[in-house]
Amino acid sequence: QVQLVESGGGSVQAGGSLLLSCVASGSIFDFATLGWYRQAPGKQREFVASVHRMGTTKYEDSVKGRFTIFRDNPKNSMYLQMNSLKPEDTAVYYCNDIDRSLPWGPGTQVTVSS
């Protein structure tokens, strides 16, 4: 089974930027659509963004214009460029197959201070 490992989180001030990475232990060619999710304390995990293998993207309304999702299939990697970060973006971020969810990985913590 392919494993997905997230990295790139950290602590930043509002308005700052982070680049999150999702690296697979094997080929991601079979993942038609990959996506990022996040879970804040006391809240359910929510969809953030997705990218199809051919490049089509979708975004949750609150991150449109600030986040950019993209993938590098030869490197078996997928990324989330996060700009103009807000305190409400604070959460643990996870990546997964949109259509056929794998077991959740450890995620990566993003903390945005005012």
C-alpha positions in Angstrom: 0.0 0.0 0.0 1.3 3.4 -0.9 2.0 5.7 2.0 1.7 9.5 2.0 3.9 11.6 4.3 3.3 15.3 4.9 5.9 17.9 5.8 6.6 21.6 5.6 4.4 22.9 8.4 5.6 25.4 11.0 4.7 28.5 12.9 4.3 31.8 11.1 2.7 35.2 11.7 -0.4 36.3 9.9 0.4 37.2 6.3 3.3 34.7 6.1 3.8 31.8 3.7 4.5 28.1 3.9 5.0 25.3 1.4 3.5 21.9 2.4 4.8 18.8 0.7 3.1 15.4 0.3 5.5 12.6 -0.8 4.4 9.1 -1.7 6.4 6.0 -1.0 5.4 4.7 -4.5 4.0 5.9 -7.7 1.1 8.4 -7.6 0.1 7.7 -11.2 -2.9 5.7 -9.9 -4.2 8.6 -7.8 -6.5 10.5 -10.2 -7.1 13.3 -7.7 -5.0 14.1 -4.7 -6.0 16.6 -2.1 -5.2 18.4 1.1 -7.4 18.4 4.2 -7.1 20.1 7.6 -8.3 19.6 11.1 -8.4 22.3 13.7 -8.8 21.5 17.4 -12.4 20.8 18.2 -13.4 20.7 14.6 -14.0 18.0 12.0 -11.5 17.4 9.2 -12.3 19.6 6.2 -11.4 19.7 2.5 -8.9 22.4 1.5 -7.9 21.8 -2.1 -7.5 19.1 -4.7 -5.6 18.6 -8.0 -6.3 16.1 -10.7 -3.4 14.3 -12.4 -4.0 16.5 -15.5 -4.0 19.7 -13.5 -7.6 20.6 -12.8 -7.9 22.2 -9.3 -10.6 22.9 -6.7 -10.4 25.0 -3.6 -12.4 25.6 -0.5 -13.8 29.1 -0.7 -11.9 30.5 2.3 -8.5 29.7 0.7 -9.2 30.8 -2.9 -6.6 33.3 -4.1 -4.3 32.5 -1.2 -3.4 28.8 -1.7 -2.1 27.0 -4.7 -2.1 23.2 -5.1 0.1 21.4 -7.6 1.7 18.0 -8.2 4.9 16.6 -9.6 4.0 13.1 -10.8 7.6 12.0 -11.7 8.6 12.9 -8.2 5.5 11.2 -6.6 4.9 14.5 -4.8 2.1 17.0 -4.3 2.3 20.4 -2.8 0.3 23.2 -1.2 1.7 26.7 -1.5 0.1 28.8 1.3 0.3 32.6 1.1 -1.4 35.4 3.1 -1.9 33.0 6.0 -4.6 33.8 8.6 -5.0 32.6 12.2 -8.0 30.5 11.0 -5.7 28.5 8.8 -4.2 27.0 12.0 -4.7 23.2 11.8 -3.0 19.9 11.2 -2.8 19.4 7.4 -3.2 16.0 5.7 -2.9 14.8 2.2 -4.8 11.9 0.7 -6.5 10.4 -2.4 -9.7 12.2 -2.9 -11.5 9.2 -4.5 -10.1 6.3 -2.5 -8.9 7.4 0.9 -5.8 5.8 2.3 -5.1 5.5 6.0 -4.4 9.0 7.3 -0.8 9.9 7.8 0.7 11.9 10.6 -0.1 15.3 9.0 1.9 18.4 9.5 1.1 21.2 11.9 0.5 24.8 10.7 0.2 27.5 13.3 -0.6 31.1 12.3 -0.4 33.8 15.0 -2.0 37.2 14.9 
